[in-house]
Amino acid sequence: MEQPEVYHWWQRGIIYQIYPRSFMDSNGDGVGDLPGITAKLDYLRWLGVDALWLSPIFPSPMADFGYDISDYTDIDPMFGSMANFEALVEAAHARQLKVILDFVPNHTSDQHPWFLASRSSRHHPQRDWYLWQDPAANGGPPNNWRSVFGGSAWEWDEASGQYYYHAYLKEQPDLNWRNPEVQEAMLEVLRFWLDRGVDGFRIDALRQIIKDDQLRHNPPNPDYQPYQDPYHQEFPTYTTDRPEVMDMIARMRHLSEQYEERLLIGELYLPIERLVTYYGIEGKGVHLPFNFHLILTPWEARKIAALIDSYETALPPDGWPNWVLGNHDQPRLVSRVGERQARVAAMLLLTLRGTPTLYNGDEIGMHNVEIPPDKIHDPFEKNVPGKGLGRDPERTPMQWNQSQHAGFTNGHPWLPLANDYLTVNVAIEQDDPVSMLSLYRRLIDLRRTAMALMVGSYQAVEAEGNLLVYRRSYQDQQFLIALNLGSEPQPFLVETPGRGKVMLSTHLDRDGEVVEESFELRGDEGVIIRLQV
Ligand code: NOJ
């Protein structure tokens, strides 16, 4: 296939997710903030990422830690001021770092003036901005739709005598995206931030913004097991991934295209065949429908190989791939696959074809932190306890150095720190040539300087057992990537042309080794080989 010479920044680049509450606290209140992020931009530059995505920083009662927004066009004082935000964008841009904001279109806070107005009376002109319904014949909720965070998705409003719908918390009422006024108001939000120089948006809960207009019951899931999240008792057929969502996305895309080089990423937990439809027809969808399948697929070489194949095959011709290994909603990578395989996973993420997204802290190997019951914050854990669904463990403060609270705050951190922060932190790892951080930095550097790794084509290489092998090529540059997802040594044969040089091993001790026809990977080792073609 002809390879275009010019790529967008978001095709060449690496995205780094910042969870602002936990990144860096500049004022000692125990919660991270915007000046804290600004102070760490040089670190991100050093690491070599290209764009920062900030989880929500807008005014919010924090029922869902910022994903319940009460004003879309301001900054929560906890995070700083609009002036702090402008300073952050300016400082980021001065370092060639793009800034991506979280756009939460599915729901507002129940304290948002729109909802207060809508709730105030059945006859209020904004009543229809949210999803209000009469009770079912038996007086109960209108149908069987469930909240992702437990219980019915319908909340009874005594004063106005109707139910309202909330896909998440009852403090997060869903907007009615079928109402053109809502569409206009939300596009206005995008315009507001685009005019302030924001480079793109990660769009929250995108698969949920339209629900079935006939309110049909969701069908039961016959495979549901009681130990699972109760949300999965039904298939979310009528509450997610509805066809009309594409029209809403087309409007967002159209708006973003009135600005230069802006990026739309959709948060979409969907099977691959559905996920890829969000690229849209003729470029009317999002640029990057977030691909979470590396998080969701068991960490086994054959399964990961099949995943990559099915994704590569399903992508539309102009759809640019992307891969994600972690975020603020999922258990930490190290806790999912172990410390050694986390290094292999980093090599996979940064050598696959498509834009990688890193989650803050994964680059130093942070693991899930056990949260004592009295320190639990996440409403998901509070509503559906004991099933390991809580997200606090992956949201603990970033570990910067060996000082108190890992240099995150001078005050009392809002979530406990990991107890190994004395050894797992940025400062220590920056000085350690074989640390996880050094590995990430080397991987990023190699990817940035090698077109084949950054934008080249992908070819699977047949392999067995715990081995995962593929090539990346661009013009006459060719790399072979071989990953051992097991702990036993793995010999393998390098196909013709069969000669090359190790550019990087996950163990960081094999640079420059000459590769002949046969090669042996140690347990839990991945290597990037530059082939001599
Ligand atoms: C997805 C976000 O990533 C998550 O943190 C949040 O709770 C829900 N959407 C609701 O906004």
Residues whose N, C-alpha, C, O or C-beta is under 5 A from the ligand:
A	BS01	NOJ	D64 Y67 Y168 D204 A205 D329
